[in-house]
Amino acid sequence: MARIKCKSPLTPHKTTSTHSGVCHSDLGIMSNAWKGLPHPTQAGQVGGHEGVGVIVKMGTATREGAGGGVKVGDRVGIKWIAGTCGGCLPCLEGMDAQCVKGKISGYYTGIRYCLPFKRIQLLFFFADETVLKGHIAVQLATRGMAMRVIGIDAGSKEKLVRDCGAEHFIDVTKHDDKSIAEEVVKTADGLGASAVLVCTASNKAYAQSIDMLRFGGTMVCVGIPEGQPEPIGNAFPAKMVFKNITIASTAVGNRRDAIEVMDFAARGVVKTVYRTEKVEKLNDVFQEMHEGKLSGRVVIDLD
């Protein structure tokens, strides 16, 4: 059973971790797949950044009932952004992930704040940090925001994506770079998509996404390709200007975003597709992830 000590003067308390989601970034960091990160892995760094546990002790600077009503025995979640200064300009604008002194759970063991939530929201928390991990994003877009979604993935994911509310599905294995963009444009009323969220860690997917957009469309960078960093292919200035295309990006949401999306789970709007495994099976999970065979989410049971 993992134990996390929270030492901040604002919210020091002790949490016993019971579960952790498995993210593709855990695999990337463990294998040093992102060349921009320190190599070898820094001393004291631990894996996993989606922890959930139970408060077993309140610190002297934390009042029971403060900050969302947390108290001993409450279940809380540790976000990817585990600590912020609260005083820099990004923090003041609600951009937690851009805090100039931010700490990342999994890199550092000191946690500044946790998020309280109901039992029903547990599995949703694991899928909350980036783009809500694909199948959750599809549910939020279709059931929570009334958007029309085209899912693009390997054919083995079609049932999952459609069950989550996608109106259309395109199998990437049946298309080349040109035809997949043409298929998206054709499916989206012959104009193209209003937005494309690139969740996969693939430079090729980024290059393909530009031609999938309609006029005034937005491509959102989420997945971070492994290996040496490369610029986004096919993002020619003339094409961007004439179609008025925007490139945006996001790492994770802030605390308010997390609370709002977990509320969707509490109301039954979205549901997580998952399975649990013991920590001894983690290497097998990573192998499945590497081979692209995982559907939904894997949660490690630390009990």
KAWO-V900307 format. One record per run of one state. SS is the DSSP state (H for helix, E for strand, L for the rest). FROM is the first residue (numbers start at 1). LEN is the number of residues. If there is no record, write none. Layout:
# KAWO-V900307
((SS & FROM & LEN) (SS & FROM & LEN))
This chain:
# KAWO-V900307
((L & 1 & 2) (E & 3 & 3) (L & 6 & 7) (E & 13 & 9) (L & 22 & 2) (H & 24 & 7) (L & 31 & 3) (E & 34 & 1) (L & 35 & 16) (E & 51 & 8) (L & 59 & 16) (E & 75 & 3) (L & 78 & 3) (E & 81 & 3) (L & 84 & 5) (H & 89 & 4) (L & 93 & 3) (H & 96 & 3) (L & 99 & 4) (E & 103 & 3) (L & 106 & 2) (E & 108 & 1) (L & 109 & 6) (E & 115 & 2) (L & 117 & 2) (H & 119 & 8) (L & 127 & 8) (H & 135 & 10) (L & 145 & 5) (E & 150 & 4) (L & 154 & 1) (H & 155 & 9) (L & 164 & 4) (E & 168 & 4) (H & 172 & 3) (L & 175 & 2) (H & 177 & 11) (L & 188 & 5) (E & 193 & 6) (L & 199 & 4) (H & 203 & 8) (L & 211 & 2) (E & 213 & 9) (L & 222 & 5) (E & 227 & 1) (L & 228 & 9) (H & 237 & 7) (L & 244 & 2) (E & 246 & 4) (L & 250 & 5) (H & 255 & 12) (L & 267 & 7) (E & 274 & 5) (H & 279 & 12) (L & 291 & 6) (E & 297 & 5) (L & 302 & 2))
